[in-house]
Amino acid sequence: MVLIVTPLRLLPDVIARRSPSHLITLLSPEELIDTPAGFDPARHLRLGLHDIASPQDGLVLPDPRQVEEVLAFARDWDETAPLVVHCWAGISRSTASAFAIACERNPHADELKIALAMRKASPSAFPNRRIVALADDILGRQGRMVEAVEAMGGNGFAIEGVPFDLAARH
């Protein structure tokens, strides 16, 4: 089954068309959304964090606890239906989280292979480096996840991503 990454604006359409079983929301605390109508709140993880990679006054820096929450939540996903991960633009926080989930589900897979699969699926993907570095540490990947997303290159400074699928198994 697949992980689906989408921007917030297209979330209602993705839910309607793809019928996911699980949903991860990664938005600024002041922009957190309620669980969409008809979606089981127990299958919706809502995290308030900003899309930053280093501390900034007044903003919530992604921390290890939040990355652990994403990974723990995804462990309960049985892959019978898609898991949707979204942030504001579907470019940074969501792609980093989807990458972390895919890496955890594939402990022996080459991180670069997963990162390049993401790049092929989405020219706009630019995983949040802080989230990736935290996941790399949590998963004991010894910097390979960070190196893999760096090897993806830039994203042409896209403003909003297009929904895309990333295989959960590699």
OpenMM code with the backbone's topology and positions (N, CA, C; nanometers):
from openmm import Vec3, app, unit

residues = "MET VAL LEU ILE VAL THR PRO LEU ARG LEU LEU PRO ASP VAL ILE ALA ARG ARG SER PRO SER HIS LEU ILE THR LEU LEU SER PRO GLU GLU LEU ILE ASP THR PRO ALA GLY PHE ASP PRO ALA ARG HIS LEU ARG LEU GLY LEU HIS ASP ILE ALA SER PRO GLN ASP GLY LEU VAL LEU PRO ASP PRO ARG GLN VAL GLU GLU VAL LEU ALA PHE ALA ARG ASP TRP ASP GLU THR ALA PRO LEU VAL VAL HIS CYS TRP ALA GLY ILE SER ARG SER THR ALA SER ALA PHE ALA ILE ALA CYS GLU ARG ASN PRO HIS ALA ASP GLU LEU LYS ILE ALA LEU ALA MET ARG LYS ALA SER PRO SER ALA PHE PRO ASN ARG ARG ILE VAL ALA LEU ALA ASP ASP ILE LEU GLY ARG GLN GLY ARG MET VAL GLU ALA VAL GLU ALA MET GLY GLY ASN GLY PHE ALA ILE GLU GLY VAL PRO PHE ASP LEU ALA ALA ARG HIS".split()
positions = [
    Vec3(0.0854, -0.1180, 0.0000),
    Vec3(0.0000, 0.0000, 0.0000),
    Vec3(0.0889, 0.1229, 0.0000),
    Vec3(0.0256, 0.2372, -0.0115),
    Vec3(0.1022, 0.3590, -0.0320),
    Vec3(0.0802, 0.4638, 0.0758),
    Vec3(0.1801, 0.5483, 0.0848),
    Vec3(0.1713, 0.6734, 0.1583),
    Vec3(0.1336, 0.7785, 0.0539),
    Vec3(0.0408, 0.8638, 0.0860),
    Vec3(0.0027, 0.9722, -0.0044),
    Vec3(0.0407, 1.1029, 0.0633),
    Vec3(0.1123, 1.1871, -0.0083),
    Vec3(0.1503, 1.3186, 0.0421),
    Vec3(0.0691, 1.4220, -0.0348),
    Vec3(0.0130, 1.5185, 0.0384),
    Vec3(-0.0695, 1.6197, -0.0259),
    Vec3(-0.0620, 1.7522, 0.0494),
    Vec3(-0.0866, 1.8620, -0.0210),
    Vec3(-0.1029, 1.9888, 0.0500),
    Vec3(-0.2414, 1.9950, 0.1148),
    Vec3(-0.2566, 2.0789, 0.2137),
    Vec3(-0.3832, 2.0947, 0.2845),
    Vec3(-0.4975, 2.1287, 0.1888),
    Vec3(-0.4752, 2.2168, 0.0953),
    Vec3(-0.5803, 2.2629, 0.0049),
    Vec3(-0.6464, 2.1472, -0.0694),
    Vec3(-0.5704, 2.0432, -0.1008),
    Vec3(-0.6229, 1.9307, -0.1779),
    Vec3(-0.6614, 1.8106, -0.0916),
    Vec3(-0.6489, 1.8239, 0.0402),
    Vec3(-0.6795, 1.7135, 0.1304),
    Vec3(-0.8219, 1.6596, 0.1147),
    Vec3(-0.9255, 1.7444, 0.1100),
    Vec3(-1.0609, 1.6890, 0.0969),
    Vec3(-1.0779, 1.6022, -0.0283),
    Vec3(-1.0197, 1.6439, -0.1384),
    Vec3(-1.0291, 1.5667, -0.2618),
    Vec3(-0.9540, 1.4341, -0.2495),
    Vec3(-0.8350, 1.4371, -0.1903),
    Vec3(-0.7563, 1.3139, -0.1728),
    Vec3(-0.8316, 1.2151, -0.0837),
    Vec3(-0.8908, 1.2640, 0.0244),
    Vec3(-0.9669, 1.1754, 0.1128),
    Vec3(-1.0861, 1.1154, 0.0375),
    Vec3(-1.1569, 1.1967, -0.0376),
    Vec3(-1.2751, 1.1484, -0.1109),
    Vec3(-1.2379, 1.0460, -0.2181),
    Vec3(-1.1299, 1.0705, -0.2899),
    Vec3(-1.0914, 0.9818, -0.4007),
    Vec3(-1.0186, 0.8565, -0.3558),
    Vec3(-0.9394, 0.8647, -0.2466),
    Vec3(-0.8491, 0.7555, -0.2119),
    Vec3(-0.8898, 0.6771, -0.0875),
    Vec3(-0.9836, 0.7252, -0.0108),
    Vec3(-1.0358, 0.6558, 0.1088),
    Vec3(-0.9251, 0.6047, 0.2012),
    Vec3(-0.8412, 0.6929, 0.2527),
    Vec3(-0.7339, 0.6475, 0.3422),
    Vec3(-0.7897, 0.5988, 0.4757),
    Vec3(-0.7107, 0.5134, 0.5407),
    Vec3(-0.7488, 0.4663, 0.6737),
    Vec3(-0.6867, 0.5526, 0.7834),
    Vec3(-0.5744, 0.6183, 0.7533),
    Vec3(-0.5011, 0.6977, 0.8511),
    Vec3(-0.4629, 0.8327, 0.7904),
    Vec3(-0.4515, 0.9330, 0.8779),
    Vec3(-0.4209, 1.0689, 0.8344),
    Vec3(-0.3256, 1.1338, 0.9337),
    Vec3(-0.2195, 1.1942, 0.8818),
    Vec3(-0.1255, 1.2705, 0.9648),
    Vec3(-0.1290, 1.4150, 0.9177),
    Vec3(-0.1578, 1.5061, 1.0109),
    Vec3(-0.1609, 1.6502, 0.9853),
    Vec3(-0.0409, 1.7132, 1.0531),
    Vec3(0.0387, 1.7864, 0.9769),
    Vec3(0.1561, 1.8565, 1.0284),
    Vec3(0.1432, 2.0035, 0.9880),
    Vec3(0.0864, 2.0829, 1.0768),
    Vec3(0.0640, 2.2240, 1.0478),
    Vec3(0.1121, 2.3100, 1.1632),
    Vec3(0.1277, 2.4383, 1.1381),
    Vec3(0.1599, 2.5312, 1.2451),
    Vec3(0.0520, 2.5216, 1.3512),
    Vec3(0.0867, 2.5354, 1.4792),
    Vec3(-0.0136, 2.5198, 1.5855),
    Vec3(-0.1378, 2.6059, 1.5636),
    Vec3(-0.1189, 2.7254, 1.5138),
    Vec3(-0.2321, 2.8160, 1.4940),
    Vec3(-0.3172, 2.7789, 1.3719),
    Vec3(-0.2702, 2.6850, 1.2897),
    Vec3(-0.3422, 2.6453, 1.1681),
    Vec3(-0.3922, 2.5004, 1.1722),
    Vec3(-0.3764, 2.4343, 1.2862),
    Vec3(-0.4192, 2.2943, 1.2961),
    Vec3(-0.5674, 2.2812, 1.2610),
    Vec3(-0.5983, 2.1799, 1.1834),
    Vec3(-0.7367, 2.1556, 1.1431),
    Vec3(-0.8001, 2.0508, 1.2336),
    Vec3(-0.9320, 2.0513, 1.2373),
    Vec3(-1.0051, 1.9460, 1.3056),
    Vec3(-1.0007, 1.8207, 1.2190),
    Vec3(-1.0356, 1.7091, 1.2779),
    Vec3(-1.0452, 1.5854, 1.2007),
    Vec3(-1.1556, 1.6030, 1.0966),
    Vec3(-1.1274, 1.5711, 0.9698),
    Vec3(-1.2300, 1.5863, 0.8658),
    Vec3(-1.3561, 1.5061, 0.8993),
    Vec3(-1.4697, 1.5606, 0.8604),
    Vec3(-1.5983, 1.4953, 0.8835),
    Vec3(-1.5960, 1.3542, 0.8273),
    Vec3(-1.6445, 1.2597, 0.9066),
    Vec3(-1.6516, 1.1210, 0.8632),
    Vec3(-1.5239, 1.0420, 0.8829),
    Vec3(-1.4170, 1.1082, 0.9273),
    Vec3(-1.2898, 1.0395, 0.9487),
    Vec3(-1.2776, 1.0055, 1.0970),
    Vec3(-1.2290, 0.8873, 1.1278),
    Vec3(-1.2143, 0.8418, 1.2657),
    Vec3(-1.1043, 0.9231, 1.3351),
    Vec3(-1.1381, 1.0012, 1.4390),
    Vec3(-1.0359, 1.0807, 1.5085),
    Vec3(-0.9209, 0.9968, 1.5652),
    Vec3(-0.9456, 0.8700, 1.5961),
    Vec3(-0.8403, 0.7829, 1.6490),
    Vec3(-0.7372, 0.7495, 1.5418),
    Vec3(-0.7716, 0.7743, 1.4172),
    Vec3(-0.6804, 0.7470, 1.3057),
    Vec3(-0.6277, 0.8761, 1.2431),
    Vec3(-0.6331, 0.9830, 1.3214),
    Vec3(-0.5850, 1.1134, 1.2745),
    Vec3(-0.4871, 1.1696, 1.3763),
    Vec3(-0.3613, 1.1789, 1.3384),
    Vec3(-0.2575, 1.2392, 1.4221),
    Vec3(-0.2440, 1.3855, 1.3823),
    Vec3(-0.2590, 1.4742, 1.4795),
    Vec3(-0.2487, 1.6187, 1.4558),
    Vec3(-0.1308, 1.6726, 1.5343),
    Vec3(-0.0311, 1.7268, 1.4634),
    Vec3(0.0867, 1.7830, 1.5290),
    Vec3(0.1059, 1.9282, 1.4878),
    Vec3(0.1259, 2.0127, 1.5888),
    Vec3(0.1499, 2.1540, 1.5643),
    Vec3(0.2983, 2.1850, 1.5672),
    Vec3(0.3553, 2.2109, 1.4507),
    Vec3(0.4963, 2.2451, 1.4388),
    Vec3(0.5157, 2.3294, 1.3129),
    Vec3(0.6114, 2.4161, 1.3184),
    Vec3(0.6393, 2.5013, 1.2034),
    Vec3(0.7402, 2.4345, 1.1099),
    Vec3(0.7413, 2.4806, 0.9879),
    Vec3(0.8331, 2.4263, 0.8872),
    Vec3(0.9661, 2.4999, 0.8948),
    Vec3(1.0414, 2.4689, 0.9992),
    Vec3(1.1727, 2.5290, 1.0199),
    Vec3(1.2719, 2.4179, 1.0527),
    Vec3(1.3988, 2.4474, 1.0322),
    Vec3(1.5031, 2.3481, 1.0590),
    Vec3(1.5946, 2.3898, 1.1733),
    Vec3(1.5796, 2.5134, 1.2200),
    Vec3(1.6584, 2.5605, 1.3334),
    Vec3(1.5699, 2.6529, 1.4172),
    Vec3(1.6058, 2.6704, 1.5451),
    Vec3(1.5200, 2.7499, 1.6340),
    Vec3(1.4966, 2.8921, 1.5827),
    Vec3(1.3731, 2.9376, 1.5967),
    Vec3(1.3353, 3.0752, 1.5644),
    Vec3(1.2360, 3.1206, 1.6699),
    Vec3(1.2551, 3.2411, 1.7204),
    Vec3(1.1685, 3.2943, 1.8254),
    Vec3(1.0221, 3.2875, 1.7840),
    Vec3(0.9404, 3.2345, 1.8743),
    Vec3(0.7976, 3.2306, 1.8537),
    Vec3(0.7474, 3.1172, 1.7658),
    Vec3(0.8376, 3.0332, 1.7163),
    Vec3(0.7977, 2.9228, 1.6295),
    Vec3(0.8295, 2.7889, 1.6956),
    Vec3(0.7531, 2.6866, 1.6595),
    Vec3(0.7706, 2.5530, 1.7173),
    Vec3(0.8619, 2.4717, 1.6269),
    Vec3(0.9812, 2.4439, 1.6766),
    Vec3(1.0796, 2.3637, 1.6055),
    Vec3(1.0414, 2.2165, 1.6159),
    Vec3(1.0409, 2.1417, 1.5043),
    Vec3(1.0166, 1.9975, 1.5152),
    Vec3(1.1127, 1.9357, 1.6165),
    Vec3(1.0586, 1.8483, 1.7029),
    Vec3(1.1428, 1.7890, 1.8068),
    Vec3(1.1347, 1.6363, 1.8016),
    Vec3(1.2246, 1.5686, 1.8723),
    Vec3(1.2268, 1.4217, 1.8672),
    Vec3(1.0942, 1.3571, 1.9076),
    Vec3(1.0259, 1.4149, 2.0057),
    Vec3(0.8985, 1.3585, 2.0512),
    Vec3(0.7967, 1.3563, 1.9369),
    Vec3(0.7912, 1.4623, 1.8581),
    Vec3(0.6956, 1.4685, 1.7468),
    Vec3(0.7295, 1.3653, 1.6391),
    Vec3(0.8569, 1.3496, 1.6096),
    Vec3(0.8973, 1.2503, 1.5100),
    Vec3(0.8652, 1.1101, 1.5613),
    Vec3(0.8889, 1.0856, 1.6902),
    Vec3(0.8520, 0.9573, 1.7508),
    Vec3(0.7009, 0.9339, 1.7397),
    Vec3(0.6207, 1.0404, 1.7580),
    Vec3(0.4754, 1.0274, 1.7470),
    Vec3(0.4344, 0.9874, 1.6053),
    Vec3(0.4969, 1.0485, 1.5057),
    Vec3(0.4675, 1.0133, 1.3660),
    Vec3(0.4996, 0.8663, 1.3420),
    Vec3(0.6172, 0.8238, 1.3836),
    Vec3(0.6588, 0.6853, 1.3607),
    Vec3(0.5699, 0.5870, 1.4363),
    Vec3(0.5369, 0.6182, 1.5607),
    Vec3(0.4515, 0.5293, 1.6408),
    Vec3(0.3114, 0.5207, 1.5795),
    Vec3(0.2583, 0.6330, 1.5368),
    Vec3(0.1254, 0.6349, 1.4744),
    Vec3(0.1258, 0.5486, 1.3477),
    Vec3(0.2293, 0.5621, 1.2672),
    Vec3(0.2381, 0.4866, 1.1420),
    Vec3(0.2543, 0.3367, 1.1668),
    Vec3(0.3097, 0.2989, 1.2805),
    Vec3(0.3239, 0.1558, 1.3111),
    Vec3(0.1880, 0.0873, 1.3244),
    Vec3(0.0854, 0.1630, 1.3594),
    Vec3(-0.0495, 0.1066, 1.3727),
    Vec3(-0.1215, 0.0966, 1.2376),
    Vec3(-0.0620, 0.1493, 1.1335),
    Vec3(-0.1208, 0.1447, 0.9998),
    Vec3(-0.0933, 0.0069, 0.9400),
    Vec3(-0.1984, -0.0646, 0.8999),
    Vec3(-0.1820, -0.2006, 0.8490),
    Vec3(-0.1688, -0.2091, 0.6968),
    Vec3(-0.1652, -0.0975, 0.6296),
    Vec3(-0.1433, -0.0892, 0.4846),
    Vec3(-0.2586, -0.1454, 0.4014),
    Vec3(-0.3769, -0.1663, 0.4611),
    Vec3(-0.4896, -0.2134, 0.3808),
    Vec3(-0.5540, -0.0992, 0.3025),
    Vec3(-0.5317, 0.0236, 0.3455),
    Vec3(-0.5773, 0.1444, 0.2765),
    Vec3(-0.4644, 0.2466, 0.2903),
    Vec3(-0.4618, 0.3492, 0.2055),
    Vec3(-0.3523, 0.4465, 0.2128),
    Vec3(-0.3453, 0.5217, 0.3458),
    Vec3(-0.2263, 0.5685, 0.3759),
    Vec3(-0.2036, 0.6621, 0.4849),
    Vec3(-0.1719, 0.7956, 0.4188),
    Vec3(-0.2449, 0.9002, 0.4543),
    Vec3(-0.2213, 1.0336, 0.3984),
    Vec3(-0.1416, 1.1159, 0.4984),
    Vec3(-0.0388, 1.1820, 0.4482),
    Vec3(0.0415, 1.2751, 0.5269),
    Vec3(0.0309, 1.4105, 0.4579),
    Vec3(-0.0066, 1.5124, 0.5335),
    Vec3(-0.0160, 1.6442, 0.4709),
    Vec3(0.0398, 1.7517, 0.5621),
    Vec3(0.0823, 1.8579, 0.4984),
    Vec3(0.1207, 1.9802, 0.5667),
    Vec3(0.0561, 2.0934, 0.4872),
    Vec3(0.1022, 2.2151, 0.5057),
    Vec3(0.0400, 2.3270, 0.4359),
    Vec3(0.0550, 2.3139, 0.2847),
    Vec3(0.1789, 2.2931, 0.2390),
    Vec3(0.2066, 2.2926, 0.0947),
    Vec3(0.2316, 2.1537, 0.0373),
    Vec3(0.2487, 2.0525, 0.1215),
    Vec3(0.2780, 1.9184, 0.0713),
    Vec3(0.4184, 1.9071, 0.0156),
    Vec3(0.5107, 1.9851, 0.0711),
    Vec3(0.6469, 1.9908, 0.0185),
    Vec3(0.7521, 1.9488, 0.1210),
    Vec3(0.7395, 1.9927, 0.2450),
    Vec3(0.8499, 1.9794, 0.3395),
    Vec3(0.8197, 1.8902, 0.4604),
    Vec3(0.7314, 1.9326, 0.5496),
    Vec3(0.7033, 1.8526, 0.6697),
    Vec3(0.6432, 1.7175, 0.6331),
    Vec3(0.5501, 1.7192, 0.5384),
    Vec3(0.4831, 1.5934, 0.5000),
    Vec3(0.5772, 1.4996, 0.4259),
    Vec3(0.6611, 1.5523, 0.3386),
    Vec3(0.7528, 1.4652, 0.2648),
    Vec3(0.8585, 1.4069, 0.3586),
    Vec3(0.9042, 1.4866, 0.4546),
    Vec3(1.0011, 1.4360, 0.5523),
    Vec3(0.9402, 1.3244, 0.6354),
    Vec3(0.8159, 1.3410, 0.6748),
    Vec3(0.7487, 1.2398, 0.7557),
    Vec3(0.7221, 1.1132, 0.6756),
    Vec3(0.6786, 1.1278, 0.5519),
    Vec3(0.6563, 1.0107, 0.4658),
    Vec3(0.7882, 0.9365, 0.4426),
    Vec3(0.8955, 1.0107, 0.4207),
    Vec3(1.0277, 0.9501, 0.4020),
    Vec3(1.0686, 0.8722, 0.5278),
    Vec3(1.0464, 0.9317, 0.6452),
    Vec3(1.0811, 0.8645, 0.7713),
    Vec3(1.0005, 0.7362, 0.7882),
    Vec3(0.8709, 0.7418, 0.7573),
    Vec3(0.7858, 0.6229, 0.7688),
    Vec3(0.8343, 0.5139, 0.6737),
    Vec3(0.8637, 0.5517, 0.5495),
    Vec3(0.9119, 0.4534, 0.4511),
    Vec3(1.0448, 0.3935, 0.4956),
    Vec3(1.1327, 0.4753, 0.5515),
    Vec3(1.2613, 0.4222, 0.5989),
    Vec3(1.2412, 0.3260, 0.7146),
    Vec3(1.1501, 0.3579, 0.8064),
    Vec3(1.1276, 0.2666, 0.9186),
    Vec3(1.0666, 0.1346, 0.8699),
    Vec3(0.9762, 0.1409, 0.7743),
    Vec3(0.9126, 0.0184, 0.7231),
    Vec3(1.0091, -0.0669, 0.6417),
    Vec3(1.1208, -0.0094, 0.6028),
    Vec3(1.2189, -0.0789, 0.5196),
    Vec3(1.3571, -0.0660, 0.5827),
    Vec3(1.3788, -0.1335, 0.6960),
    Vec3(1.5028, -0.1138, 0.7705),
    Vec3(1.6297, -0.1523, 0.6950),
    Vec3(1.6173, -0.2355, 0.5925),
    Vec3(1.7365, -0.2781, 0.5190),
    Vec3(1.7464, -0.2153, 0.3803),
    Vec3(1.6515, -0.1287, 0.3474),
    Vec3(1.6521, -0.0645, 0.2156),
    Vec3(1.7520, 0.0509, 0.2135),
    Vec3(1.8006, 0.0784, 0.0954),
    Vec3(1.8909, 0.1907, 0.0734),
    Vec3(1.8101, 0.3205, 0.0836),
    Vec3(1.8503, 0.4075, 0.1741),
    Vec3(1.7806, 0.5337, 0.1953),
    Vec3(1.7773, 0.6173, 0.0672),
    Vec3(1.8845, 0.6125, -0.0098),
    Vec3(1.8892, 0.6888, -0.1342),
    Vec3(1.7843, 0.6375, -0.2330),
    Vec3(1.7635, 0.5071, -0.2371),
    Vec3(1.6613, 0.4499, -0.3254),
    Vec3(1.5236, 0.5057, -0.2901),
    Vec3(1.4939, 0.5142, -0.1596),
    Vec3(1.3643, 0.5670, -0.1157),
    Vec3(1.3552, 0.7158, -0.1497),
    Vec3(1.4614, 0.7912, -0.1242),
    Vec3(1.4615, 0.9343, -0.1546),
    Vec3(1.4444, 0.9594, -0.3044),
    Vec3(1.5109, 0.8801, -0.3868),
    Vec3(1.4988, 0.8991, -0.5317),
    Vec3(1.3614, 0.8574, -0.5824),
    Vec3(1.2979, 0.7601, -0.5175),
    Vec3(1.1595, 0.7247, -0.5518),
    Vec3(1.0680, 0.8429, -0.5204),
    Vec3(1.0948, 0.9119, -0.4099),
    Vec3(1.0170, 1.0305, -0.3759),
    Vec3(1.0402, 1.1406, -0.4786),
    Vec3(1.1653, 1.1602, -0.5178),
    Vec3(1.1953, 1.2635, -0.6161),
    Vec3(1.1258, 1.2338, -0.7487),
    Vec3(1.1265, 1.1074, -0.7893),
    Vec3(1.0600, 1.0690, -0.9140),
    Vec3(0.9093, 1.0952, -0.9060),
    Vec3(0.8510, 1.0691, -0.7899),
    Vec3(0.7073, 1.0894, -0.7708),
    Vec3(0.6698, 1.2358, -0.7568),
    Vec3(0.7647, 1.3181, -0.7090),
    Vec3(0.7337, 1.4585, -0.6817),
    Vec3(0.8533, 1.5497, -0.7051),
    Vec3(0.8509, 1.6257, -0.8139),
    Vec3(0.9582, 1.7219, -0.8377),
    Vec3(0.9631, 1.8328, -0.7321),
    Vec3(0.8519, 1.8530, -0.6587),
    Vec3(0.8474, 1.9609, -0.5600),
    Vec3(0.8865, 1.9175, -0.4191),
    Vec3(0.9062, 1.7886, -0.3967),
    Vec3(0.9407, 1.7410, -0.2622),
    Vec3(1.0724, 1.8018, -0.2155),
    Vec3(1.0721, 1.8532, -0.0932),
    Vec3(1.1921, 1.9084, -0.0320),
    Vec3(1.1814, 1.8815, 0.1186),
    Vec3(1.2098, 1.7563, 0.1598),
    Vec3(1.1871, 1.7162, 0.2991),
    Vec3(1.2551, 1.8079, 0.4009),
    Vec3(1.1788, 1.8419, 0.5045),
    Vec3(1.2302, 1.9244, 0.6134),
    Vec3(1.3524, 1.8564, 0.6733),
    Vec3(1.4658, 1.9253, 0.6687),
    Vec3(1.5929, 1.8654, 0.7097),
    Vec3(1.5975, 1.8334, 0.8581),
    Vec3(1.5313, 1.9105, 0.9400),
    Vec3(1.5290, 1.8843, 1.0844),
    Vec3(1.4541, 1.7537, 1.1137),
    Vec3(1.3375, 1.7362, 1.0511),
    Vec3(1.2599, 1.6150, 1.0720),
    Vec3(1.3387, 1.4941, 1.0236),
    Vec3(1.4028, 1.5066, 0.9088),
    Vec3(1.4822, 1.3954, 0.8550),
    Vec3(1.5986, 1.3624, 0.9485),
    Vec3(1.6678, 1.4642, 0.9970),
    Vec3(1.7820, 1.4402, 1.0863),
    Vec3(1.7372, 1.3732, 1.2164),
    Vec3(1.6241, 1.4165, 1.2701),
    Vec3(1.5725, 1.3535, 1.3923),
    Vec3(1.5348, 1.2082, 1.3664),
    Vec3(1.4663, 1.1835, 1.2548),
    Vec3(1.4282, 1.0458, 1.2202),
    Vec3(1.5521, 0.9599, 1.1967),
    Vec3(1.6520, 1.0155, 1.1307),
    Vec3(1.7770, 0.9441, 1.1054),
    Vec3(1.8381, 0.8980, 1.2384),
    Vec3(1.8385, 0.9861, 1.3364),
    Vec3(1.8937, 0.9530, 1.4671),
    Vec3(1.8081, 0.8473, 1.5371),
    Vec3(1.6762, 0.8669, 1.5367),
    Vec3(1.5849, 0.7730, 1.6025),
    Vec3(1.5965, 0.6336, 1.5413),
    Vec3(1.6085, 0.6278, 1.4088),
    Vec3(1.6134, 0.4988, 1.3390),
    Vec3(1.7544, 0.4414, 1.3290),
    Vec3(1.8537, 0.5141, 1.3805),
    Vec3(1.9914, 0.4648, 1.3786),
    Vec3(2.0493, 0.4521, 1.2388),
    Vec3(2.0153, 0.5440, 1.1507),
    Vec3(2.0601, 0.5365, 1.0110),
    Vec3(2.1956, 0.6043, 0.9873),
    Vec3(2.2566, 0.6539, 1.0904),
    Vec3(2.3947, 0.7044, 1.0861),
    Vec3(2.4186, 0.8084, 0.9763),
    Vec3(2.3225, 0.8976, 0.9584),
    Vec3(2.3379, 1.0069, 0.8621),
    Vec3(2.2958, 0.9732, 0.7207),
    Vec3(2.2623, 0.8485, 0.6944),
    Vec3(2.2276, 0.8090, 0.5567),
    Vec3(2.0975, 0.8713, 0.5072),
    Vec3(2.0018, 0.8922, 0.5974),
    Vec3(1.8772, 0.9569, 0.5566),
    Vec3(1.9024, 1.1018, 0.5184),
    Vec3(1.9832, 1.1696, 0.5965),
    Vec3(2.0171, 1.3093, 0.5682),
    Vec3(2.0900, 1.3184, 0.4341),
    Vec3(2.1874, 1.2311, 0.4141),
    Vec3(2.2613, 1.2299, 0.2869),
    Vec3(2.1684, 1.2015, 0.1689),
    Vec3(2.0731, 1.1138, 0.1886),
    Vec3(1.9808, 1.0771, 0.0804),
    Vec3(1.8935, 1.1954, 0.0388),
    Vec3(1.8398, 1.2698, 0.1346),
    Vec3(1.7562, 1.3836, 0.0956),
    Vec3(1.8400, 1.4964, 0.0372),
    Vec3(1.9631, 1.5094, 0.0814),
    Vec3(2.0520, 1.6084, 0.0192),
    Vec3(2.0779, 1.5712, -0.1263),
    Vec3(2.0917, 1.4425, -0.1538),
    Vec3(2.1175, 1.3952, -0.2905),
    Vec3(1.9970, 1.4156, -0.3822),
    Vec3(1.8786, 1.4341, -0.3243),
    Vec3(1.7590, 1.4598, -0.4054),
    Vec3(1.7705, 1.5923, -0.4805),
    Vec3(1.8471, 1.6853, -0.4262),
    Vec3(1.8584, 1.8169, -0.4871),
    Vec3(1.7427, 1.9063, -0.4474),
    Vec3(1.7386, 2.0233, -0.5094),
    Vec3(1.6354, 2.1216, -0.4793),
    Vec3(1.5037, 2.0885, -0.5458),
    Vec3(1.4093, 2.1800, -0.5293),
    Vec3(1.2764, 2.1568, -0.5842),
    Vec3(1.2274, 2.2709, -0.6718),
    Vec3(1.3161, 2.3575, -0.7148),
    Vec3(1.2755, 2.4681, -0.7998),
    Vec3(1.1909, 2.5712, -0.7278),
    Vec3(1.1942, 2.5711, -0.5959),
    Vec3(1.1208, 2.6676, -0.5142),
    Vec3(0.9719, 2.6665, -0.5428),
    Vec3(0.9152, 2.5489, -0.5447),
    Vec3(0.7709, 2.5331, -0.5652),
    Vec3(0.6955, 2.5935, -0.4473),
    Vec3(0.5786, 2.6453, -0.4741),
    Vec3(0.4940, 2.7044, -0.3706),
    Vec3(0.3994, 2.6014, -0.3116),
    Vec3(0.3536, 2.5082, -0.3940),
    Vec3(0.2634, 2.4037, -0.3476),
    Vec3(0.2929, 2.2765, -0.4240),
    Vec3(0.2914, 2.1651, -0.3531),
    Vec3(0.3131, 2.0363, -0.4165),
    Vec3(0.1850, 1.9805, -0.4750),
    Vec3(0.2015, 1.8808, -0.5575),
    Vec3(0.0907, 1.8063, -0.6150),
    Vec3(0.0845, 1.6745, -0.5386),
    Vec3(-0.0350, 1.6256, -0.5036),
    Vec3(-0.0417, 1.4985, -0.4325),
    Vec3(0.0349, 1.3890, -0.5068),
    Vec3(0.1045, 1.3055, -0.4306),
    Vec3(0.1786, 1.1948, -0.4914),
    Vec3(0.1807, 1.0760, -0.3984),
    Vec3(0.2049, 0.9604, -0.4581),
    Vec3(0.2149, 0.8343, -0.3839),
    Vec3(0.3619, 0.7979, -0.3639),
    Vec3(0.3917, 0.7435, -0.2473),
    Vec3(0.5227, 0.6855, -0.2186),
    Vec3(0.4968, 0.5463, -0.1642),
    Vec3(0.5553, 0.4472, -0.2284),
    Vec3(0.5363, 0.3098, -0.1811),
    Vec3(0.5824, 0.2974, -0.0360),
    Vec3(0.5070, 0.2257, 0.0432),
    Vec3(0.5442, 0.2028, 0.1825),
    Vec3(0.6536, 0.0986, 0.1939),
    Vec3(0.6631, 0.0115, 0.0944),
    Vec3(0.7645, -0.0950, 0.0950),
    Vec3(0.8585, -0.0774, -0.0226),
    Vec3(0.9878, -0.0892, 0.0064),
    Vec3(1.0911, -0.0745, -0.0977),
    Vec3(1.1856, -0.1920, -0.0935),
] * unit.nanometer
topology = app.Topology()
chain = topology.addChain("A")
for resn in residues:
    res = topology.addResidue(resn, chain)
    for name in ("N", "CA", "C"):
        topology.addAtom(name, app.Element.getBySymbol(name[0]), res)
